[in-house]
Amino acid sequence: MTDESADRADALFHALADRTRRDILRRVLAGEHSVSTLAAKYDMSFTAVQKHVAVLEKAGLLTKRRNGREQLARGDVEAVRSVASMLSELERIWRGRIARVDVLIASNSDQED
């Protein structure tokens, strides 16, 4: 994994580590929402929601555009797919490691018999 892809993975997983950000992402993947509409859904300040949106935007999980005075946020399905792909790759690596441990355990128990 290159430094650039590792940095990207760090940003993605940091963004997804927070429950509020995951909920915001779920909403904007379902359709475009203004940041003010999103903020009304949470028991926190508008500024706090803006910060959550900024983290998601920095990670590339959503995009924002202006429509007059409103900032509209939309989820990036391809970015979410890249997260799923990263998780699948990690799963493949760990399954391989677990399989090798199973082989080692089996060979050790064969030697003991």
N, C-alpha and C positions, 0 to 999 in steps of 0.2 A: 504494500500500500504506500503510495507516495505521500509526501508531507501535505500536499494540496488536498488529496482525497481524505487523509486523516483529519485535516482541519475541517473539511466539509462534514465528515461524519460527526465530529465533535459538536459542530454548530447544530446539526440536525437533532442529535440526541439531547443536547442541552435544551433546545427549543421544546422538544417533546417530553422532557422530564417534568414539566409543570402541568398540573391538572387543568388549570384555567386555560393555558395555551392549547392543550389538546382539545378542550371544548370549543374554543374559538376556531381552531382549525376544522373541527367537525362541522361547525356552522357554515364556514366560508367555503368548504368543499361542497356543501349542499346548494350553495348559491351565493351570489355577491351580496354583501351587506355593508352598510355605512359603518364607520367606526363608532359613530354616536349611537346607532342602533345596537351594535354589539355591547357598548358600554352600559346601556340600559338593562342588559340581561344579568349584570353582575353587581354584587354588593361591594363595589370598590369605586374609586374615583375614575373619572374619564381619563385622566393622565396615566393612571395605573394600567388601564386597558390599552391605551396607546402604546405604553412600553411593552406590553405583552405582544401586541401586533407587530411592533418594531423588531422584536426578537424573532418572531415567525418570518417576517419579511427578510431579515438579515440571513436567516437560514435557508431562504429560498422556498419556503413552504407556502407562502402566499405572496400575492402582488397587490399593490395599491395603485389606484388611479384617482385623479381628481374629476369631480363632476360639479362644477361651480364651487361652492364652499365645502362640499362634502368630500370626504376621503372614502372611497369604496374599496373594500378588500375582497379578494377572490382567492380561493385555494388553488394551489398548483398540483394537479393530480399526478403529473409526471414526477414531481419531487417526492410525493408520497410513495409512488412506485419505487423510486430509487432507495427509499428507506426500507421498503419491503425486500428489495433485492439485497441490500446490505445485510439484513437480518437473516435472509435465506443463506447467504454465503457464510455468515457466522455459524449458523446451525449446521451447515455441511461440514465446516471445519471441526466443530465440537463433536459431531457424530463420528467423524473419522477418528478423533482422539479417543473417544470412549470405546470405539471398536478395537483400537490398538490396545487399550488397557484390558479389555475383555480377553484378547488373545494372550496377553502376558499372564493374566491370572490363570487362564486355562492351561497354559504351558507350565506354569509353576505347580499347579495342582497335579498335572500329569507326571512331573518329575518327582513329586513327593510320594506317589503311589508305588 
